[in-house]
Amino acid sequence: MNLFKQKRLRLFFILTFVVLVIVVHLIWIKDVQRSSLLRLSLIENTLKTTFQKYQYLPELLSHDPRLKMAVEDNDYGEEINELLKIMQTAAGVDAIYLMNSQGIVIATSNYDLKSSFMNNQYEFRPYFEQSMREGSGLYYGVGITTKIPGYFISSRVEGFNSEFGVIVAKVEPNHIERDWQQFSGDILVADHNEVVIMSAKKAWKYNSLVALTPEQLQEITKHQQFAGQVPKLIVRDTFTLNWADISLWDIDGHHFLVESTQLHNKENVLLKEWQLYHALPFSIIVNKTIYSSFIIALLLYGLYVFIHYRQYIEYTRNMKTQIDQKHRTEMQLIIDQTKVGILTLDKSGNILSHNAAFQGMCDHGENAVISGRNINEFSTLPENFEEGITVTETFTESTLKESDRPHSLPIMYIISPININDSVYLMTIVNISKRKKVEEELSFANACLEKLVEERTLALDFAQKELIRQEKMVVLGRMAAAIVHELSQPLVAFKSALASIAIKQERSDWQGVNVSINNLLPLCHNMQDILVQLKSFAYQGNGNKAPQSIAINRLITKFLAAYFDGANSNINVTLDEHNPLVNANPTKLEIAVGNLVRNALDAVEKSDNPQVVISTKVIGEYVTVVVEDNGGSLDESVAEHIFEPFFTTKSIGKGLGLGLAITHNIIKEYDGDIVVECLNDSTRFTISLPLSSSETAS
């Protein structure tokens, strides 16, 4: 087939397809536009009919003598409320209410509802100002009380003397918006500020289609048109194709084909300022175009195939002979140049051709005849040759018989069709003698390696045992160093104080002796605390005292009074009013809670406003004890190791790092739990203990 003619035919069909797709796309757009305009016309008539039906209701009600009397007397009687409720039901509006000259509602049809307008003041609403100034008013906005949007129609009521009032009928068009949900696309109604006031899509309501000026925003805020919501611009970009009368809008990241119409109503000024829009997702048109394009493509493709097929048949006949000849020539060239053994076989396994590499593998001379002989004379293949020519992705291992040699050559082979002639196959043979030698060497190396690994494993076990012993010695040394350091300082101070007292005794100078003796008492307490912590940490079992039912609140109060009287201004205590009981050893539980309180007081030493909060609370079958300080938050990496023995964040001389480990062990001993929380500027420890089965203490 002439290549130039083929390309020209293909280009013709491509251009035809493109033109038809563009035409169909424009047809779909125009069809959607016509449907949109028809739908807008129907909706326009619906809006006009709905609002015009109630246009003259307030005007008629303004002449009712009972309303005139109510405005004149500023009457709040139930009779007017009932009258308005009857009128509201008969007229079919959503609410009717009467305001005095100050804009205060003095009667309303919804007086018996929670959302009643009674006594509300709406003098800031434009319809009130218009009615007082011009005699009537029209306004659309969101209700201040009900938060329900509506159309407010108002008229001035003149009393019998000099008083004035305003009667208002509210029409809520929610049912209209609900009906719009059945339409394809979205219906929008925008007011004179281009703010969407009606739409079935809530995300678009009370947002603007154009950027509002500061004056417009100020007016909307002043009148509370949308109950405090400030309109935001939702149209990101617009594209208009004037010659095709197409307008595309980007609304919240989605593209819409938009058609609009101006509401025409001579009698209703407010409706006359409204703009009605229909926004159809452009993806709908694109999908229709894609479906149409698919049909067009199928039709054109069928025509193209029919034309092309007749040309291709002749072309195929002419090319088949040339391709087969070229294929055989190229295949033979590849076979001759490759470094592995290549054979072509017929369906019985007879060798049709071979390359020099196979000739060398067989150790035959260049003049030796191989073609025409069966492959089974050279290698062991299945007796049924067809079983060995199954196309596979892996090579089969075998041996090749060499001429005048006692040993065979290890090989791998694969047989597959080459589609040169009928029932012709290609056999590829690879010499793997070098690989076999490497495998033997690798097996020997693996055996040596296994022996070496066994020896190294024994040595590693011995080294691990020695390392564990050394680590134990390091832990004992660190603990001993910490104990020596913690006890040496108070002992030195103790020795200095005793020496000072001895000197004063020799001189009979007893001034200051009492102070020195009093200073020894805290040192004794510190040394005693260190020994108690060490003893508690090393102690296993339940101790001399069995668990008993104790009041946790009483234990905390007694403990704080005895040990932290001087820090009471920094401690805020909130205890559960039920005075919960727990089963525990009181001494151990006092040690556990005391460690948390001491740590908290140490943490707030440098705080500007030191505060430690201690609280208890019953939650289900457990009581929680919370100790929180504002001394800063712990780092997460520190919190992971906070309950480990000898782990401390305090400076040297401040502690052994056993307090929280002891607390953790004590709480776990009584089936409780303790957790630490790293907050923004504080650290919180929470102890949970099961409640005692005894009755709650009074």
C-alpha angles and dihedrals in degrees: 000000000000105000093210092054091048093053091045091051092048092048090050092054092046093052090046090051093049093049093047092048091051091048093047090047091054090046091054090048092051091046091052091046091053091049091048094051091048090049091048090051091053092047091047090055090047092053093046092048093046096050099035089056089069098032096106099033097097091044091055093045091051090069094054106117091215091060091044089053091048091053092046093049096033084231121190095186125146091236092069091047091052090046092054091046090054091048092048092052093045094047094044096230123137098239142356121194138170124221130192125227091281092056094253116142108240097171134017139173092231095054091126095055130087088240092055117154092215114138092359115137118226102167090127092063113104093228090062092051092045093049094048091046105035104017098251139041142197126198141158120207148121115284114253092214105032098030085222117129118236149161110256116207114184141177134186118254115209117207123222092260124018105316124108135196141171128240114204132193117196120205116192110204095196092122089057092054091048090054089054091064090076091061124092106249129010129295118214132185116198126192127222090286091055089247115146106244099165128036138132087227108079094200091066099046118110092009124114131247092206133033109275123224120237088251092056092048090048091052092049091049093046094053093039087226094168100031095260098318113132112217115244126202109255099172106087098179142350133211122195127190102195099187090055094035090234123150121188122189130194104217116180091335096311125105120231135184103229129203122180141185134188115240108240115206120143094188096048113056093185094055089047089062094051124100121210119211135186114200116191118186106252088219088073090060091044090052091050089049091049092052091047090046090053091054091046090048091051092051094046091043091052090051091046092049092050092052095039094047094061090050093044096054092063092042091052093052092053095045100045095073092046093048094049092051093046091046093054092048094049093045092052090049091053091047092051095048101043120102096221126072113275125186134174115214137188123228092275095053096257114149112246097176141348141185133241093259091064090045089056093047090056090048091231123146123253091257095049113117114237103149112094094029122110120257091232088072088067105031138019108255129161114289088237099060093201089067090062098050098065107133108246136162095231133067123245118229119230143133133263121219111233124208116261093351127119093214130063125231114245110234143166121218142181129192123204138158117268097188096222096124132353114293095002119141137189120227119196117198124192124194106230099176091112091049091051090053090049091049091054091050090047092051090053091048091050091053091051091046093051090053091048091049091052091052092046091049091057090048091048092052090053091047092050092052090049091048092052090051091050092048090053090053090049091052091048090048093049092048091048091049091050092049092048091049094047094047098038095065097054090042091054090048090046091051092048092050092049091048090051091050091049092053091048089050091054090050093042086234105143096171111124094008092116091052091051091048091049090051089057092061096068089047090055090048091051092050090047091050091052092051091046091052092049092047092047092048094049093042118101127188134033097301130227094302119065118223114274137185107270134173106245093202092053092047092052093046093049092045094051093047092052102044111018105038092126093054098048092112089063096045122081112193124196114176129188111259093225092066095224124216128223134185109242146115103273094215093052094044089050089052091049095050092039092057091055093048093047091050091048092051090048090050094054097047092104098036119116091224105023113203132171117187120202119183141162127204136173113232114178109304094344137074119215126210113200123195112183130171133187094221093116134280125290119239114253091238090054093047091058091064100031095111096047117112116259091010110128139157093201123105122259111291094025099093150324097248092246102108099084092038089055091046091050093051093047094050092047089049090064095046092259134128136224126198134179124218123199105212129180099277102354145054123229128197117193123194118195118195128175115250119252118254089234121097118274113270117250 
